[in-house]
Amino acid sequence: MIVLSLCDRTGAMVQPWAEAGYKCICVDMQHEGVSQVGNVTFIGADVRDWLPPLGQYRIAFAFPPCTHLAVSGARWFRDKGLSKLAQAIDIVDRCRLICEWTSAPYAIENPVSTLSTYWRKPDHVFDPADFTGFELCDNYTKKTCLWTGGGFVMPPANRAQGLGAPDDRIHKAPPSPERGDIRSATPKGFARAVFHTNERQGSAA
Ligand SMILES: C[S@@+](CC[C@H](N)C(=O)[O-])C[C@H]1O[C@@H](n2cnc3c(N)ncnc32)[C@H](O)[C@@H]1O
């Protein structure tokens, strides 16, 4: 069965699935051509004109860019203009279409964004620190929203004890060409928690 992840550069979301033997596909404009790392195929493509292969899908994820949608950037919306907004919404909708096409459980991720207005309120909200029980390094805040469907099960929070208050590293990340990529990398603890809950769900079905 296939695990699909759209707008996914790091592949962190599919890693637990790949380790469990699933064939995983990560599509992102930043990948070059097609490459294979273990069970993960990385494909460089624009999701707006990429067609997923036929097959049986186990779960799907999407991390569409939030640059023109995140509420934190609202003061620049007017200067950016309508075409940037249209482009951003187009990518989200393409992700939604592909995720729904798989007929599998799916989750589409974005920060607190105008998607809540243009589409609907998110189904779930979490901070990476909620899943330090799976990854101690993720003890930071970054309010993250999920729009889900197809029977996706949100993992319950699982915080490691004794870590202290989560930090604010995302907002404090120093300026650099990689800043955007660093800030948007999927937290590993969340990825493991989703695998833990949804893989078990599939086995029980
Ligand atoms: C918010 S980041 C998500 C990163 C992801 N969480 C990860 O761990 O790699 C958005 C990603 O979408 C990619 N992207 C932007 N527009 C795209 C498009 N039209 N088609 C495919 N990927 C796109 C960017 O290259 C970027 O890696």
The ligand as a Tripos MOL2 file, in Angstrom:
@<TRIPOS>MOLECULE
LIG
   27    29     1     0     0
SMALL
NO_CHARGES

@<TRIPOS>ATOM
      1 C1          5.2400   24.6180    4.2910 C.3       1 LIG1
      2 S1          6.4760   23.7320    3.4120 S.3       1 LIG1
      3 C2          6.1590   22.1120    4.0160 C.3       1 LIG1
      4 C3          7.4090   21.3300    4.3540 C.3       1 LIG1
      5 C4          7.1380   19.9480    4.9400 C.3       1 LIG1
      6 N1          6.4530   20.0250    6.2180 N.3       1 LIG1
      7 C5          8.4300   19.1450    5.0670 C.2       1 LIG1
      8 O1          8.7040   18.6020    6.1640 O.co2     1 LIG1
      9 O2          9.1610   19.0620    4.0730 O.co2     1 LIG1
     10 C6          5.7740   23.7400    1.8150 C.3       1 LIG1
     11 C7          6.5030   22.9120    0.7760 C.3       1 LIG1
     12 O3          5.7400   22.9630   -0.4440 O.3       1 LIG1
     13 C8          6.6150   22.9780   -1.5420 C.3       1 LIG1
     14 N2          5.8250   23.5280   -2.6640 N.ar      1 LIG1
     15 C9          5.4220   24.8000   -2.8520 C.ar      1 LIG1
     16 N3          4.6390   24.9010   -3.9330 N.ar      1 LIG1
     17 C10         4.5290   23.6450   -4.4530 C.ar      1 LIG1
     18 C11         3.8510   23.0930   -5.5720 C.ar      1 LIG1
     19 N4          3.0960   23.8550   -6.3790 N.pl3     1 LIG1
     20 N5          3.9660   21.7680   -5.8080 N.ar      1 LIG1
     21 C12         4.7530   20.9860   -5.0140 C.ar      1 LIG1
     22 N6          5.4140   21.4610   -3.9310 N.ar      1 LIG1
     23 C13         5.2990   22.7700   -3.6480 C.ar      1 LIG1
     24 C14         7.7910   23.8120   -1.0790 C.3       1 LIG1
     25 O4          8.9440   23.5000   -1.8110 O.3       1 LIG1
     26 C15         7.8960   23.4300    0.4020 C.3       1 LIG1
     27 O5          8.8220   22.3970    0.6250 O.3       1 LIG1
@<TRIPOS>BOND
     1     1     2 1
     2     2     3 1
     3     2    10 1
     4     3     4 1
     5     4     5 1
     6     5     6 1
     7     5     7 1
     8     7     8 2
     9     7     9 1
    10    10    11 1
    11    11    12 1
    12    11    26 1
    13    12    13 1
    14    13    14 1
    15    13    24 1
    16    14    15 ar
    17    14    23 ar
    18    15    16 ar
    19    16    17 ar
    20    17    18 ar
    21    17    23 ar
    22    18    19 1
    23    18    20 ar
    24    20    21 ar
    25    21    22 ar
    26    22    23 ar
    27    24    25 1
    28    24    26 1
    29    26    27 1
@<TRIPOS>SUBSTRUCTURE
     1 LIG1         1 GROUP 0 **** ****
